[in-house]
């Protein structure tokens, strides 16, 4: 099947690589939901620390501005959802799905996120619950704020239907937990070709995120403007499944998260089998492509250690250009001297899934990941250069992998954005011909006080000359503490 894409049409989806020129990207600006993180609940919400939210917001605003250096359109998820929620029928369906999702969750998981046992009990009949009534009578802005920022489980003292907990107050139990990880837009979904992989998250704290993305892709003409919904290559969150409330009564082992999905080319993916993405989820994705006539005919599966430090594939492997891989060597090139003494549990292996005649066949892959990428992109296993996150020091490799040194975002071949704190990684990039430019040299404050591209930015970065390579540095002092990098924070919608 051939997919015809009009890149000029608003709402087009087309992503067939990690490095094609960026034209449109979806982001979420961090908001009130981050204020809900406390020392008591940070672990359940998957945070290692509490962020200084105002600084994180300014860092993200600077990052958004930087993404426009080549003319790419940046779209905020809140703007998309606000438009979607103005359709009353869609709004009612989303409210029912949110309530069903919450009611199907493991009660212990909800309690761990701050819900009371009474709340989890009444969610079994969501049409009559406080949560359903709260969401149903909310205005569009109130509903959007609650779906993302959460709502404290407190009595309604002033009759507005939102209780005293409408303002941020983590000290009280949540009627609806916040979604503080939503700023990492890569994880809840992934655009592959002209369709979408709707993630099925491994942790309760993130379960609502892909549902919000599902509604955004299905109903927003800004994301998809064609007859019918976009193809959904993986979807465990449709209304029928949610209504059956089976997901957490029997744990759903078919998990997949966008941070583990690398779009190598139109018909080839690399997927990490990690702490968050299961073999069952990958096998289901492969079957879906095989049976639904999707564009992907081959998936390489990297079997990774199940550990938080390397929770997703993109924490150890990204593609700055069509000839370079930025890698965490111990897991991607494990035959080097600094990693050959690692325990077997910390090494990774590679499988290959071939989709043929409606079937998915699994094979062991003898070549390493970098060689496979060269073979697929250029017909030459030696074509790719492996750039080492953290340089050649095992200590700095570990330090800078922890702070997302390998998690860069590519705006076009040879133009990437990363965190400035990963100094050894930038030294490696410089040695391989990248000009290092701090974001501050490209940005200025606009009349509203927010960062914007300066008038001289275009003279410092020649976006159209692909022979010139640039590595842009964003500060990320607070953002990096949330354990996600520039690739994590972006969901490309359209690339050349």
N, C-alpha and C positions, 0 to 999 in steps of 0.2 A: 504494500500500500504506500502511495506517495502522498506526503502532506504538503499542501500548498499554503504558504504563509505570506501574508502581505505585511511587511514590517512597518509600513507607514500607517496602518490602520490602528486607531486607538483600541486597546484591548487585545492586541495580538500577543500570543504566547509562542516563543520559539527559543529554546536553549539547547544547543547541540554541542557545546564545549564549555570548558571552564575559563577559556581565555579569549574567546571572540569579543569583538568590540562591544562594550556595554551600551545599550540604548535605553533600557527601562529597568528599574529595580524597585523592589518593595522593601520598606523598612518600618520599624516601630520605634518611635521616640519614647524613651523611658519616662514614666509618669508616676502617679500616686502609688501604683502597685509596689514600687521599690521602697516606699515608706513603711510598708507593712512588715518588712524583715526585721526581726529582733534577735538578740542572742539566744532566746529560747526556741525560736522556730526556724532559724536559718538553715539548719541541717535538713529539715524536712522539705524546705523550699529549694534545696540543692545549692545553697550559697555557703561559701567558706568564710565570708566576712560581711560586715554591714557597710554599704556604700554611702559616701557623701553624695546625696542624690543631685543636688544642684550642680555640683561639679561634673558628675556623670552626664547630666543633661547637656551641659555646655560642650563637653567632649564629643557627645554624639552629634550635636548640632554642627560642630566643626567637621566631623566625619561626613555628614550628609552634604555639606557644602563642597567638600573635596571631591565627592563622587561625581559632581557635575562638571568637572574640568574638561571632559570631552563632549559635553553637551547632553549627557544622559539625563533622562527624566527620573526624578526620585519621587516615589509615591508613598504616602504614609498610610499604614493600615487603618488607623482611626478615621481618616477621611473616607476611605473606601467603605468601612463598616457603617459609618454614619449615613452614607447614601443608601446602603442596602437596607438599613433599619427603617427608613421612611416608607418602605413597602409594608403595609400592615400584615399582609398574608405571610410574607417572608419573616417578618418580626415574630409573629405568633408561632411559626414553625420552629424558629431558632430557640425561642423560650422553652417550648416543649422539649426540644432536643437537649438543651442544657439541663433541664430538670431530670430528664431520663438518664443523662450521662452521670449526673451526681447521684441519682438513686441507685444506679447500677454499680457504683464504686464500692470497694471494700470498706465497710464502716470503720474499721480500724485505721485505714489510710486517711479517711476524712477526719477522724478524731485527731490523728497525728498532725494534720494541717490546721487544727484549731476549732473544728466543728464540735458542737456538743452531741452527746449520745442521743438527746431528744431530737435534735435536728436530723440526724441520720435515720432515726426511726420513722419520722413523719414523711421523709422523702420517698418512701415506698408508694405513696399516693400523691404524686406531685401536684395534681390539679387542685387539691384542697390544701396545699401547704402554704406556709408563710412565704416561702421562696417564690413559688409560682405567682402568688398575688403581688408580691413586691415587684417582680420583673414585669408582670403584665400591665400594671398601672403606671409604670415609670415613663417619663418622657424619653425621647430618643437619646438625648445627651445623658440623662440619668442612667438609662439602660446600658449605654456604652461604657460609662464610667464604672458601673457595677460589674459588668462582665469581665472587665480587665482589672479594675482596682479592688474588687471584692467588696464585701459588706459584712459588718459586724453583726453578730446574732444578739441583738438587744431589743428591748421593748420600744414600741413607737410612743414617744412621750408627747409629741406635738401634733400628731394626727396627719403628718405628711406622708405616711406610709413607708418612710425610710428609717425611722428610729434614730436614736442618738448616734448610732454607729455609722451613719452615712458619711460623716467625716472620718478621716483616717484614725483608727484607734485599734492598734494591734493587741492591746491588753485584754480585749474582750474576745470571746470566741467568734468565729466566722460563721455567718449563715451561708455565705459564698466566699470561698477562699480567693485571694488575689492571684494574678498570673505574672509574678515578677520576672520570669525567664523569657517573657514574650519579646524582649528586645533582641534575643537571638533568633532572628526570623528564619534562619536557614533550617532550623530543626523541625518545625511543625509541618513542612511540606517541601517538595522539590519539583520544579518544572523540568520535565524531560521531553524534548521535542515540543509538540504543541499540546501536551497533556500534563497532568499533575499527579504526583505521588502524594496522597494525603497520609501523613504519618500516623502511626499508632504508637503513642509514647509509652515508654517503659516505666515511668514514674507518675504517680497520681498527681503530683504538683503541676504537671504539664499536660494533663489529659484534655483540658478544655481548649488549649491553643489550636490544635489542628481542626477542631470543630469550627472555630471562628474563621480559620483560613478556608475551610470547605465552603462556608457561606460566601466568603469574599470572592472566591474564584467562580462559584456557581452563579452568583446573582449580580456581580458588579460589571458593567460594561467597560469600566476602566481597566479591568484585568482580563476580561473575555467578552468580546463583542461579535458573537456569531450565533447562528441558530442553534438552540439547545445548549446544554452545559458542555464544558470542555471534557475531553476524555480523562477519566480518573483511573490511572494505572493501578492504584492501590487505594482501597477505601474500606476501613472497618468502622466508619462512623456515620453511615447512612441512617436515616430515620427508622427504617425497619429493624435494623440490628439494635439500635438504641432502645426502641420500644420493647424489644424482647428482654432487655435488662439482663443479658447473659454474660456481659463482658467480664464482670468481676466476681460473679457468683462462682464461675469456673474461670480461673485466671486465663487471660488471652495471651498466649505465648507468641502470637504472630505480631511482633513489634518491629517497627522500622522507624528510623529518624533521619531527617534530611542531612544532618551533619555527617552521616555515614555514606551519603550518595555522591559520587563524583561522576559528572557527565563527561566522559572521555571524548565521545563523538556521537553522532546521531543514533547509531545502532549499537553502541557499546557503553556500558556502565561499569564502574568499579564501586563495590559496596563493602563497607566494613562490617564484619560480624563482631560486635563489640559488647560493651557493658549495656548498651541501649538497643541495639539491633540484633535480633535473633536469627538463627538459621531458618526457623519456621517462617519468619517474616520474609526473609530473602527468597525462600522457595516459593512462597505464595506470590511474591512480586514476579518472579520468573514465570510461573504458571499463567499469571494474568497477561503478561506480554505475549506468551506463546499462544494463548487461546483467544485473545481479543484483537489480534492483528496489529499490535503496537509496533513502533519502529525499532525497538531494541531486540537484537538477535543474539547478544552475548553479554553475560555479566561475569566479571571477575570478582571473587569473594576473598577478601583478606581476613583470615581468622586471627583476631587480635586478643590480647589479654583482656580479661573482664576486670577492669580497674578504672577508678575515677580519673586518674592522671591522663589516661588515653581513652576518654569516654566515647569519642567519635573518630572516624577515620581522618577528618580534616584537622584534627589536632596533631597529626603526624605526617600528613601528606597533602600538598596542594600543588597547583600547576601555574607558575608565574608566566610561562609562555609555552609555545608548542614544542620547544626543545629543552625545557628545563623542568625538573621536579624539585620542590623544596621539601626535604624529608627529615624526619627524626631517625637517624641512622640505626640505632639498635633494633628497631622494629621493621624498617624498610630495607636496609642493606646489612643484614645480621652477620655476614661473614667477615666483616672488618675486625681488626684486632681488638678494638675497645669493647666489642659486644659478644665475642665468641664464648666468653665465660658466663654469660647470662643463664639463669635457670631456663629449662625448656618452656616453662609456663610463661616466660616473658618474650618468647620468640613468636613470630607470625608465619603462617603458611598461606598458600594461595590455591584457590579452586577456580575452575572455569565452568560456567553453566551455559550450554548451547541450547537455543530454542529452535527446534526443528519440527515441522509438521504438527504443530499444536502441543508438542511435548518439550519438557525441560530436562536435558541430560547433564549430569554432573560429572566432571573429570578433574583429576589432580593436574595442576599446572606446574611444570618443572621450572620454568623461567621465573626470575624474580619480578617484582612489580615494576621496577624502573625499566627493565628489559621488555616487559609486556607492553608498557606504554609506547616505547619506541617502535616495537613491532606493529602495533595497531595504528599509530599515527603516521609512521614513515616507512614501514616495511623493513625496519632495521633495528634489531635489539640493542645496538650500541649507539643509537641516535640521540638518546637523552642524556643530559648532564644532571647529576644529582648534586644539589646544593644542600649542604648540611646545616640544619638548624643548630645554632650554638657553636659552629665551627668544628674543630677536631678534638676539642676537649670533652671528655665524657661528662665532667662536672657541668660545664656550660650547656651542653646539649640537654641535660636534664633540667637545669634551671630555666632555660629559655623555651623548652617545650612546655613547661608548666605555665609560662606566661605567654603562650600562644605564638611563639616565634615562627612556627611552621604554618600558622593559620593566617595566611595573607589573602587579600582579595585582589583579583586581577581585573583591571578596567579595559585593557586591551593587551595583546602580546607584549610582554616586557614592560608593563606599567602596573605596579602593584602598590598596595597600601598595607602597612603593618604598624605594630606598636614600637615606638622609639626605644623603649626600655630593653629591647632585645639587641644589644649592641654587637655581640659576636656574630649574630646572624646578618646584620647589616654590613659587617666587615666582609663576610663571605660574598654578599651580593655586590659589594663594591669591587671585589677582586674579579668578579665575573662581568664587569662592564656596566653595572648599574650606577647611575648618578643618584646620590642620596640627597633628598630635599625634605627638610622639616616642614610640616604643614603650616607653621607660622609664617614661613616665607611666601606662602601662596594665598593666605587669608587675611582679611581685615574685618573690622566690625562695621556692620551696616547701620543705617539710621535707627533701626530698632534695637541696636545693641547686640544682634546675633551675628555669628561669623558668616562671612560670604567670601567668594573668590575675589581676590584683588584685581585691579586693572592690569597688573603686570604678570599675573599668573600664566597667561598664554605665552608670554615671552620666555618663561622659565621651563615650561614643559611643552615640547612639540608633540602634540597628541597624534598627529597624522603621520609622522615619520617613524615607522615601525623599526627602523634600524637603531633608533635611540632608546635606551632602556633607563627607566626611572624607578626608584623605590622611595615612595613617599612615607613620611613618618608622622603618625598621630600620637598625641601624648598618652591617652588611655590610662592615666594613673588610677582612675576609679573604675573605668570600664573593664580593665584587665583583671581587676580583683573579683569580678563576677564570673571569671573562668570561661571567657569566650573572646575570640578575636574578630578582626574585620570580616573574614569570610562568614563567621557565625552570625554576624549582625545583618547580613544582606541576603535577599532572595531575588536573584536575577529573573526577570520576566521575558526579556528580549535581548538577544545578542546577535551580532552579525555572524 
